[in-house]
Amino acid sequence: MIGVTVLGSTGSIGLSTLDVISQHSDKYRVVALTARKQVERLFQQCQQFRPQYAVMVDENAATQLEQRLKTAGISDITVLQGIAGLEKVASLDEVQQVMAAIVGAAGLRPTLSAARSGKRVLLANKEALVLSGQILIDEVKKNGAELLPIDSEHNAIFQCMPVNYHGDLRAQGVTKILLTASGGPFRTRSLAELHDVTPDQACAHPNWDMGRKISVDSASMMNKGLEVIEARWLFNASADDIQVVVHPQSVIHSMVQYADGSVLAQLGNPDMRTPIAHAMAWPERHTSGVAPLNLFEIARLDFETPDFERFPCLRLSYDALRRGGTATAILNAANEIAVEAFLEEKISFTSIPQIIEHTLEQVSIHDAQELAVILGDDEAARSIATEKVEEIKR
């Protein structure tokens, strides 16, 4: 039995992971489940999967969960709290696989903990690489861990890469990574209309069922920008090696172009259980619960060049990647603050890239070799971005 910790089990990726696990209860055992504040949902998961540990990041939520378990007569689950609790369950001896699905910078420390403990890290948390790509990659190599991407695009690239890819694109015949993007709900909206779009409209993704923060990122194409940065670290690629291709149907999840003229693509229905099942079972394969792709129903596949004027967040992401150091951490922090403000209806949708660009101009960029430096610039960026939000509100 393979022991699994699910970091962020109450989110969309966590729910899909538990669905895959439930289909293969003879292969996987849930050792730990974690959430930030969703006490009731985590309680229900504890009832179903009976993990050894349950972690709530929020202290009050941890107390509530402990009481709910006690009232239900469940005494064999240890409740932990805070980042320390997340780090512990990511490094347990009885755990072989860690699903890193906590959204945002909060997922960084437990993901690093899993890597340092030599686990198979199923990486759905973009920020771990966006903030500290070199540090995470170094920890994976040093401790014999495995880093398998869960994002549908990066998982597709992983599947299309040469067998035993060792990090040298040119030496192994790869000339380009083609990262597909749906274009989100505003792909065909006029620029004039974007200022007045609502959070609910931004979260209405045409193809994927995702959380609100990542849905807004998809609408602004910041999500794709973060994926470009993530691909840089996962596949040891430069910004110029990675090309974004808008593909509205979300059927081709990404492609790899080779020196001989071949382009390999991974296709499938837009369901996160496919990459999750692939990474959990790799190098083998097992069922995911996803319906087979029917090419006759799809009938057509469209491709477009991304519009950097409509989606300035994508341009800002490429710029930050090229600048290097902590620029991508600053970009991510500013985006998190801006998206939160938009979801709370404090700012307009078009203010998001304005806040990010302002923050990148104001915060000094440093080498990203030490976690303390990265987190310091992350904190500084959040402060500057928050000030800008207040300024825009006025």
Summary of the structure (lengths in Angstrom):
residues: 394
radius of gyration: 20.4
end to end distance: 56.7
largest distance: 64.3
contacts: 1404
relative contact order: 0.11
helix: 49%
strand: 15%
